[in-house]
Amino acid sequence: MKKELETKYQPSVVEQGKYENWKQQNLFKADLNSTKPAFSIILPPPNVTGKLHLGHAWDGSLQDAIIRFKKLNGFDVLYLPGTDHAGIATQTKVEAMIKKATGKNRFDLGREAFLKEVWKWKEEYSAAIHEQWAKLGLSLDYSMENFTLNPQVNELVKFVFVEMFNQGLIYRGKRIVNWDPVQKSAISNIEVIYRETVGKMYHFKYQIVGTKQWLEIATTRPETMFADQCVVVHPQDARYTKYIGQMVINPVNNQQIPVIADEYVEMDFGTGVMKCTPAHDLNDFEIGIRHNLAQPICLNEDGTVNEMGEELYQGLDRFTARQLIIENASKAQTLIKVEEITHQVGYSERTDAVVEPYLSNQWFVKMDHFAKQVLDLQNSNEAINFFPPRFEQTLKQWMENSFDWTISRQLWWGHQIPAWYHKNDPNQTYVGMNPPSDLENWVQDDDVLDTWFSSGLWPFATLLWTKENPGQWFERYYPTNVLVTGYDIIFFWVARMIFQGFEFTGQKPFHDVLIHGLVRDEHGNKMSKSLGNGIDPMDVIDEYGVDSLRFFLLTNSTPGMDIKYSDEKIRHAWNFMNKLWNASRYVLMNLDEQFQANDNFINSDHHENAVDCWILTELSKTMNNVQTLMDKYEFGLAGKEIYEFVWSKYCSWYIEFAKVNLSSTTLEVVEQTKQTLFYVLKNILIMLHPYAPFISEEIYTHLNLKDSIMNEEWKTQDFNFDTEYINVVTNLITSIREFRNTNNIKNTIALNFHLNHLNQEHEKLFTKYLTVINQLLKVFVNAQVSLTKIDQQNISSISIDEYFLEIKTEAFIKREDLIASLKAKAAELVQEIKRSEALLNNQNFISRATTEKVALEKEKYAVYQEQLASIQHKLKNI
């Protein structure tokens, strides 16, 4: 055996150097020539906008646990890393940095100089992300690392764009998009955060030309009224049919616009009349298409009013213009009323600007073709498996209700769109992998592609696929086995990987999708900078070690569910690591230098020692259960199986039994105990390795086996000894310990007990283990095993399984003292019950306290009542 483990468990010491050792031994590298079955996971590429957060740590821990588990199970594994350029997110960060440092914007620098600054940012944060991956212990094959703006990926992106354009699946046109006036760019739906906001609804008079009559129309955005093209009523609304075809006066600019009819209008909503502004509202745009309306835009890209506002409003910010419109309409008596409302308002995730529905020339992907493709796949025998299954329905619902996807972004950081416009005729467009031959006559589109466009190609882009030569990596590791990701990007990323992968490779990109939720704070709130409740995973690692963090994240994981961060649970995880450390120290201290592991000895069917049979049987059950649960991605349940076996069976019981057996004068008993201690510890480390790779590696290296635990195999003999009788013994010991604790009886006081109502087998069993029982209970003399009852005076009787434990109490418990002690405890509980009742009957507490706090108080109340009832029962029977 190697030298003993350090006395104290120190995570920072345990973790030191191990990650580099694994890399140097090429333990993270996949093997194209391996005869083992292949298993692959592509790491969802983190954005190079900053450092990894706790959600990344959870996501990575889940994937790494799967990879390490599969490697132990004999697979050739590929865990492929990469990072995402994250177009708008990264550009916004860099622009803010430059603005703060120099006062300049990207236009002051120019495209080339600005992009140099972004690449510097990318390199800095990529390095930081690499450090964090290492601290988390992610077993990534860095030889295959990729970046979404690498030249190889850029070539694939251009190829896909050109192919889709040539097939009519990509087109350019004017559509309403989400517009960020600060970023001056279209943004995707995922980049719009909807918040419940207190706003105002403004009611205006649109006077009917030639009369004193008017129609009442309400809007939340008066600044768009400059671009109104008509007023719309329902064709069957009897109140307004007489006005159809007439003209009304727009109150903000006094221009005349017609009244038209369209079935989109809801007769019973509001006044049943709406204004139509085709360039500033999606529904209005659709109405405009049906009625061939003009599409003038009244706002500039920065959110200011353009020339349509004329001298009075031109150049004003949209919200300043809104206020002035209200003031002037009030003076002109065309404002009927202003009412306060609460409604959902979209904000840009990056700039927090109110998003503007805005008509813009953009590039789009036709979604009907791809939506059908995804739905057909999921309705076939080749369907991708979702864990949990309910999220497949989420995917289907989004596909059934999809709109064409806006893929162009008015940014500089990203894949520039491979389209050129002729200088003499902007309507003449060239799309190709390479620039047109007469490039001097063309200008390339300034826009870049939505980040999700390149991210959607990630599973086959990272495996170096090309149409002409898919390549060895693609052929061996595609489709990947499982995608691990959050439920918030099923549509934005998962769906797009499915249809882009299927379109170009003819295969689904992954077999399984494991969905997890969000990491929330202890109160259930989403972690965010604005709330100040974020947790840096590196801080947790510095305090408790990465194994404790991973064990917490994994053992609290349930597919599809959120997780609440808890310092207390992190400490529990650390306590578990410490428990294992101390148990391992004990085992290693009892294995001398001459000890040799002997699997033949362990695998023998002839085990004389009952407790060895018991722990080996429990190990088999645990490993089989963990295997089944891990294959279903039930990390939480599997982790709890490991925890229960290590803490409650191996440490709390087997090692205690082993201490007795190691002092035996029979050498065979001693040797068998050592072999069993060693064998079970080795398999504990193998089971725990996917959860806690560093501590399992550290302890394993002291076992003098292979170079690394990563080279081990997950296998165990299927032991199935009849060991139920050991549970009877452990139940007895537990009951006596509880009896001592309840009655404050010191271990130095000997007990006199009888075991009654035993069957013949139990009598033999207890007689055999009486010495062991006495040693485990420290001081326990005059014990007798009997089938007859003893004198009932001063007897405490405890029911255990099918027999009774009867303990004489007159020697150490005075009746008067016991009664006084129980009454005092009962009085304390009565006060606690009154306090709890008062709190739970207080409506102020119920309405203000969190759901968790109320539930906790109810739980306390129930426990107090149960404890009081137990004491009252004892007092009655003394």
N, C-alpha and C positions, 0 to 999 in steps of 0.2 A: 504494500500500500504506500501511497505518497504520504508526505508529511500531513499532519492533522490540519483541518480547517482552522481558520482564525477563530479566536474565542468569540468575537462579536461579529454579527452580520452587518457589514458595511456595503451598501449597494454600490457606492462610487468606486470602491476597491474591486468589487466583484466584476463590475462592467468594464473596467480599464483594460484596453488592448484587445478585447475579444472580437470586436467587429472587424478590426484590421486583420486579425488572425484568420477569421473565416474567409475574408476576401483573398488573403494571400494563399490559402489552401484551395482556392477556386470552388468553394462549397456553394457559392451562389450561382455558378455558371451552369447553364443548360448544355446538354450534349447532343448535338445533331446526330451523332452516330450511335447513340445509346440503343440498346435492345430493350430497355425498360419502356413501359407505356408512358406517353407524354402527357403532361398536365401543365396548363398555362393560365396565367392571370396577367392582364394588362393593368398596371396601376393607373387609375383615373388621374390624368396629369394636373397637378396643382398649378394655380396661376402664379406667375412670377411677379405678382403685385406686392408680395411681402412674405413674412414668415408663416409657417404652418400653425394652425390653431388646433384646439382640442378635437374638433370634428375630423380634421385630417389624421390626428393620432388614432382616433377610433377606427376610421376607415382603413388606415394602414395596418392597424393591429389585427383587424378581422382578416384581411387578405394574407398577411404574413402567417397568421395562425393556420390558415388553410394550406398555404404553401409548405410550411414546416411539417404539418401533419401528413400531407401527401408524400413528401420526401421520405419521411419515416416509414410510410407504407409502400415504398418501393417504386415510386414514380420518378421519372426524369422531369424535373420541374423547371418552368421558366416564369420568373416574376419580373416583368419588363417595365422599367421606369421611364419617365419622361416628364416634361413640364409644358405648360400651355402659355402662349404669348399673351392671351387674355386681352385682346385688342383695346377696347374702350377703357377697361379697368386700369391697365398698365399706363396707357397714354394719359389718362386723367391724373394719375399719381405723379408721373414725370413732369407733366405741364405744371402742376401745383408746386413741385420742387423747384423748377426753373423760375417760376414766377416769384417765389419767395426769395430765391437767391439773387436774381438779377433784375426782376421787375419786367422781364420780357415774356412774350408768348411764343408759341411754335411758329407763327407766321413771321415774327421778327427774326427767328433763327433760320427759317427755310427748311424744306423737307429733309434734305440730306444731313444737315447739321443736327436737326432735332432727332432724327433716327439714330445718329451716333450716340446721343445722350441716352436714348431708350435702351440701346444695346449694352451700354455701360451698366445701366440699372439691372438689366436682365442678368448679366454676369454676376453682379454682386448678390442678387437674391437667389440665383441658382446655387451659388456656393453655400449660402445660408440654409437652403432647403436640403442640400446634400448632407450638411452637418446634422440636421434634424432627423433625416432618414436614418443616419448612422446611430444617433442616440436612441431612436425608437427600435433599433435592431431589425429593420426591414431587410430581408434577404434578397435584395435586388440584383439582377444580372446587369451590371453597369456596362458590359461590353455591347449591350443592345440599346443603351439609353438613346432617347430621341427628344426632339423639341419641335413644336408645331410650326416653327418658321425655318427649320433646317432646309437646305437646298433640295434634298431628296423628297421631303414632304411637299415643298413648294411645287416641284415638278408634278407630283401626283395631284395636288389641288388644281393646278392648271389643266391637267388632262381631264379630270372629272368635270370641271366647269365647261370645257370645250365640248366634251362628249354630250353632256346634258343639254347644252345650248343647241347642238346640231340635231338632237332628237326632239327639240321643241319643249324640253322639260324646264328650261330656264328662259326667261324673257325679260325684257325691259319695258317698263311702262309707268304711268302716273297712278299712284295709289295713295290712300291715306295711311300714314305710318305714325308710330310713336316718335315724336320729335323732342329732343333735348335741346332747348334754346341756349343753354350754357355751353354744352359740348358742340352745339351746331351739327348734330348728327341724328340720323334715325337710330333707334335702339330697339332691341328685341323685347318681346313680352316679358321675358324673365328678368329683364333689367328695369322693369316698371314695378314699383312697390305701391300697392294700394293701401291708403290709410283713411280711416273714418275721420272726416274733417268737417268742422262747423263752417258753413258758407252762407251765401245769400242767393235767393231766387228773385230776379228782377222782372216785374210785369210791365210791359209796354203797350201803348196804343199804336196800332197800325191803322191809320185812317183810310177809309175807302174813298177813293178819288171821286170828287163831285158830290159827296154827301157829308153829313156830319156824323155818320156812323163810323165805328171802328171795331177792329178785332183785337181781343186781348191775347197777347203772346208772352210767354215766360221763357227766360233763359238765365243760365248761370254765367255766361260768357258774353257780355254785351260788346266787348272789344272785337268780336268777330262779325258783328252786324253790318260792318262796312261791306262785307262780301256776300250778304244775303242776295239770293237770286229769285226767290219767290216765297209765298206763304202757302202752306199745304193743309187741306182738309180731307176728310174721308168722303168718297163719292156718294155714300149713302146717308150721310149726316144731314138730316132735314134742316137743321139750324143754319147750315152754311151753303147748301147747293146753289142758292140764288146768287152767291158771290163768285162762284167758279167762273173764271174768265175775266173778272173785273180786276182793276188795279188798286193797290194800296200804297201808302206812302211810308217808306222806311224812316223811322223817327230820328236816326242818327245822321242821315245825310240828305233827307228829303227826296230821295230818288224813288221813282215809281217801279214797283215790281208786281207781277201777276199773282192771282190766286189760282192754284191748280189743285187737282184731286189725285190722291194716291191712297191705296188701301193700307199702306204702312201705318197711317195715323190711327191711333186708338181713340175712338169717339168718347169713351168714358174716362180718359186720362186728362186731367187738367181742364183746360177750356176746349179741348178737341181741335185746337189750331196750333200749328208749329211753323217756325221759320225754317228755311232750307238754305244751308251754307255749304255747298258741295266740297269746297276745298278745306274745310275745317271740322268735318265730322264724318265718321264712317258711314252712318246710316243716311245722312244727307247726300253723301257721295253716290250711294247706290240709287237714291231717288233721282239725282241729277243725271245718272247714266240712262235711267229709264225714260226720262223726259228731255234728254238732249240739252241739258242746261250748261251754261258757261261755268268755268271753274276758276274764277279769280281768287287770288290769295291776298289777304289784307295785312299779313304780318311778315316781317323779315325773319331770316333764319335765327336771329338773336332774340326774337320775341318782341321786337319793337314794331310799332304801326308803320306801314309803308305809305306810299303816295296815295293810296285809296282813302287814307284818313285826312287828306288835304292839309292845308296849312295849320289848322287848329290842333290836329292830333298827330300828324306825321312826326316820327322820331321818338314818340313817347313810349316808355315801357308799357306792355300790355295791361299791367295792373294799375299803373298811373292813368292810362287812357280810360280804363274801366271807371275809375272814380270820377273823372271829368265828364264822361258820358252821362253818368247818373246825375251829377250836379246840373248839367245843361238840360237834360230831359225833365228834371224836376221843375226848372224854371220855365220850360216850354209847355209844361203840363201834359207831357206825353208819357210820363212815368206814373203808373197807377199805384203801385205799392212795391215794397221790398220786404220779403219775409226771410227769416233765418231758418236754415235747413241744416241737416246733417247728412252728408253724402260721401261716397267713396271717390277719392281724388288720387290720380296716379302721379307718383313722384319718381324721378330718376334715381336709381340705386346709387349711382356714382356721384352726382352733383347735388342731389336733393331738390332739383328744380321741378316745378310742376310741369308735367309732360303735356305737350300740345299735340292733339290730332292735326296732322298737317299733310297737305297734298304735295307729293314730291316725286321726281323721276327716280325710280329705284329699280334694282334687279330683283327678280322674284323666282322662286322655285314653284312649279305647279304641283300641288300636293295631292290632287285626286288620284293620280297614278300611284304615288308612293303609299298613300293611305290604304288603297286597295291591296297593295303588295303586303303590307304589314298585317292587315286583317286576314288575308288569305293564308299567310304563314301561321298565324296564331290559331286558325281554325283547322289546321292540318295536323297530321301525325308528327310533323317535324317541329311543332310549336316550341318556343323557348319556355322553359320552366321558371316561374316566378315564385320567390320565397319571401313573404307569404303569397299565396295564390291570388288574393284579392287585388293585388296591384296589376295583374294582367288585365283586369276589367278597366282599371284606370287608363291603361295604355289604349285599349280598344275604344273607350269613350272619346279620348282625345283624337284618335285617328278618324272616328266617325264624324267629328265636328271640326275638322282641321280647315284652316284657311291657307292660301298661298303664303309662302314663307319669304319675308323680306331678307335678302342676304347681303345687300350692299350697306356699307357704313361710311359716313363722311369723316374718315380718320386717315392717318398716315401709317400707323403701326399695325401691320397685318399683311395678308396676302393681297397684293394689288390686283384688281380685277383685270384679267387678260383680254381687255376690249379696247379698241382704238376708234376714234371718231375722225372723219376726214375734215381737214381744216376748212375746205371750201364748201362742204356740205355736212353739217353736224348730224344729219339724219342717216348718213351713210356709216354703218358700223362694221368693223372687222373684229372677229373673235378668233383667237388662235393661240397655240402653244408658244409660238414665236412672233415677234413683231412683224408687221407687213414689210415687204421688201423695199418699198419706197417710204421708209419711215419718216422722212422729212416732211411728208404731206399729211401726217397723222399725229394725233395727240392721244396719249393713253388716258383712260378713265382714272381720275384721281382717287376714286373710292377704293376701299379694301373690303374683303369679304367678312361677313359675320364670323366671329370666332367659332361658333358651333358648326360652321361648314367644314372647317378643317378638323375639328374635334370629332365630327361624325365619321371621318375616315380612319380614326386612330387605330382600331383593331387590326386592320390590314396594312395601314401605312407603316406602323411600327415593325411589322414583319416583312417589310421591304418588298411588298407586292408590286408588280407591274403587269400590265395586260399581256405583254409579250412573254414575260418570264416570271411567273408567280414566285418561284424560288423555293429553296429548301426550308427556310424558316417558316414560310407560309404553309407549305405542304405538311410540315410536321406539327405545328402548334396552332393551326387555325382549323375550325373555329376554336376560340379560347374556351376554357371550361366554365368559368364563372366570372360575371361582372359584379363587383360589389360597389354599390352607390346609394345615394340618398333618394328619398321619395320625392324631393322637390325638383329633380331634374329628369324625371322619367320621360316627359315629352320633349324637353329641350335637348337632351343628349341621348338617352337610351333609344328613343324612337328613331332618331336620325342615324344612329349607328346601325340600327337594324335595316332601315330601307336603303341607306347608301351602301352598306356591306352587301346586301342581297342583290342590289342593282348591278354592282361591278364584279363581285366574286361568284355570284350565283349561290352563295351559302349564307346562313345566318352567322352573325359574328361571335356568338357565344351560346353555350347550351343552357346555362342557368343565369338568372339575375337574382342576386341577394340584395334585398332592399333594407336599409336601416333608416332610422329617423335622425333627429337632431340631438345634439348634446345641449341640455338646458341646465340652468342653475338649480340650486336645491329647492327653490320655490316653483319651479316649472316654467320660468321665464326664458325666452330665447336669449342666448348670450349675444351681446353686442357692445360696441365701443360706447355708443350713446348712453346705454344703461350702466356702463362701468362694471359689468358683472362677468366680463370675459376672464378666462383662466388660461394662462400660458402653460402648455404641456411641459415645456422645458423647466419651468419653475417647480412643477410637481415632481419631475424626474430628479431635480437637484435635491429635493427634500426627502423623497421616499424611494427613489429608484425607479427605473423604467419597468421592471418586472411587476412592481406594485401597481403602477398606472395601467399597464396592459391587463393584468389580472382583474383589476376593477372594471375596466371597460368591457372586457370579454365576458366576465361572469355576470354582468348586468345587462347583457345584450339579449334582446328578443327580436327576431326578424320583423321588420316593419315598424318597430316601436321606438319612441324617443328614449333617451337616457337622462337621468338627473345626476349631475355631478354632486359628490358628497365627500367632504374631507374625512368624515368618520369612516366611510366605506373604504377610502384609500388607506386609512390607518389599519383597518381590519385586514386589508390585503397585505400590508407590510407585516402585520403580526403573523400572518400565515407563512410568509417567506421566512420570518425569523424562527417560527416553530419548526419548519422543515430544516433550516440551517442547524438548529440545535439537535434535532433528531439525527441528522446526518453525522454531526460531530460525534455523537454517542456511538453510532454504528462504526465509524472509522476508527475510533479509539479502541474498539473491541476486536478489530481485525488486525492481527499482527503482520509483520513483514512477510511471513511464510504463507499467509493465507492465499489460496488459489480458488477462484470461482469454479464451481463444478456443476454445470447444468445437468449432467447425467444424474447427479445426486438429487437435484431439485425435481427433475422430471420423473423420478422413480415413483411407482405406484405405492411403494411401501413406506409411508411416513408414520412413524410411531408416535410422534408428538402431536397431540390433538390441536394445540394452538397454532402450530405450523400449518396443519391441514386447513384450519379455519382461515388464517390470513391469506393463504394461497388461493383458496376458493373465493374469498372476498375480492382479491386482486383480479381474478378471472372475470368475475361478474362486472367489476368496475370497468376494466379495460374494454370488455365487449359492449357495455352500455355507452361508454364514451365514444367508441368507434361508431356506433349506430347514430348517436346524436350529432357527432361532428360531420358525418356524411349528410345530415339533414340541415347543417349550418346552425344547429341549436347550441351555440357556444355557451350561453348562460346555463342551461341545464347540464351540459357536459362538464363545465367548470365546477358546478356545485357537486357533481358526482366525485370529481377528483378531490375537492376540498374535504368532503365528508369522509372519504376513504383515508386520506392522509391524516387529518386531524383526529377524527373520532375512532378510527379503527387502528391504523398503524401506530400513531404517536400515543394516543390515550390508552390503548389496550395492548397491542402486540409488543411494543417495546417494554411495557411494564411486565408482561409475562416473560419476555426474553431476559430481563434482568434476573429473574428467578432461575431460569433455565441455564443461563451462562455461569451460574454459581454451582451447577450440578457437578457431582463427582463422576458422573458418567460421561466419558469423552465423546461418545456418539451423540448424546443429547446436545452437548456444547457445540460440536461441529455442525449438526443439523440446524441449530439455532443461528449460527453465524452465516451459513449458506442462505438461509431463509431471509435473514435481515438484509443481506447483500442483494439477493435476487429481487426482493420486493422494492428496495430502495432504487435499484437500477430502473425498474419498470415505472416507478413513480416519476423519476426524472424524465423518462421517455414520454409519459403521458403529459407531464407538465410543460415539456419543452415548447410546444406551440404557444402556450400562454406566457411563460416566463423563461425566455431563451438564455438569459445571462446566468442566473443562479443555477439553472439545470446544467449548463455547460461547466460552470465552476465546480460544482460538486462531482459531476461525472468525471472530470479530469483526475480526481483523486481515487477513482475506482480502478485505474490501470487497465483500461480496456482499449477502445479505439481512439484515434487521434482527436475525434470530436463526436459529441452526441449526435451531430447532424448525419453521421455515417451509420447510426444505429438503425435497427429495424423494429417496427412495432409488431411484436408477436409475443404471445404468451401461451403456455400450456393451458388447456382447458381443464383446470382442476375442478372437481365437483364432488368433494368429500362431504359426507353427512356430518355437518358441524353445528347443527342446531343447539346441541347441548352446551356449546361454548357460550351461546347467547344467554342460556340459563345462568351460567356462572357469572357472566358480566352483569346481568340484571341484579343478581344477588349482591355483588360488590357495590353496584351503584346505589341500591336501596339502603345498604348499611351506611354508606358515605352520606347519603341524604339525611338519614336518621341522626347521625352524629351532628351534621350541620344544623338541622332544624332544632335540635335540643341542646346545642352549644356544648357538646361532649368532646373533650379534648382527645386527641389520638393516644395520649398516654394512659387513658382510662380503658382498662380491658372490659370487653363485653362478654356476657354469657348468653348464648342464643341456642335455640333449637330450630330445626327445620322439620316441619310436620306436614302430613298429608302428601308425602312423597310416594312416587311409584318406585319399584325396585331399581330401575335404571338411574333415576335421579339420586337415590340413596348411594349407589355405587359411585356415581359421578362426583358427588360432593365429598364423599369419603376420600376419593382419589385426589381431589384438588384442594382439600382442606388446608394443607401446608401452604400452597400457593396463595390461597385466599387470605390466610393469616398474614403472610409476608406483604401482600399488596395493601392490606389494611393497616400496616405498620404494627399495631398492638392489638391482638384479638385472640384471647385465650379462653380456655374452658368451653370451646365450641363443641357441640354435639350434633350428630345427625341422627334423627330418630323418627320412627313412624308413630310414636305415641305422644299425646299431649302432656305438657308439664303442668305443675301447679299454676292456676290462673291468677294468683295474687301478684300484683305489681308486674304485670306483663304488658308489653307493647306488641301488638300483632300487626304485621305488615303483609298484605297479599302480594305475592309475586308469581306471575304466570299461574301455574296450577297448584302451588303450594303456599304455605304460610311461614314467614320468618317471625319467630317469637323471641323477644329479647327481654330478659329480666332487667328491671329498671330501678329497683329499690336501692342499689348501691351508689347511684350517682345522680338520681333525680329526686329531690324532695317535692312532695305533692304541693305543699304550700307555695314553694318558690315557683313551681311551674304554673300554678293557677295565677299567681301575681304577675308573672311575665306575660302570660297569654292575655290577661285582662288589660294590661298596659298597652299591648300591641293592638288589641281590639279598640281601645279608646282612640288611639292614633288614627286607625282606619276610619272610624266613625267621623272624625273631623275632616279627613280627606274626602270622604264621600259627600259630606255637606258642602265642602268647598267646590267640588266638582259639579254637584247638582246645581248650585247657584250659578256657576259659570255657564253650564249648558242650557239653563233657563233664561240666561241673559241674551236678549235679542240683539243688543248692541255688539256683544262678542260674536254671536253667530254670523251677523252681517259683515263685520269687519275682518274677522280672522280668516286665514287661508283655509281652503278645504282640508288640507293636510293637518293643520293645527286642530281643527274641530274634530277630525277623525281620531287624532292622537288622544284628545281629551276624553272622547267617548270610550276609547280603548282602556285608558287609565281607570275610568269610572267602573267599567266591567271587571277589571282586575281587582280593584279595591273591594268590590262586593263579593267576588269569589273568595278572596283572602279572608274577609270577615266571616263568611259562612263557614269556612274551614276551621277557623279558630273557635267559633261558637260550637261547632260539632265536637271539637276536642274538649272544650270546657264541660260540655254535657256528659262526656263519657269518662272523665277523670274520676 
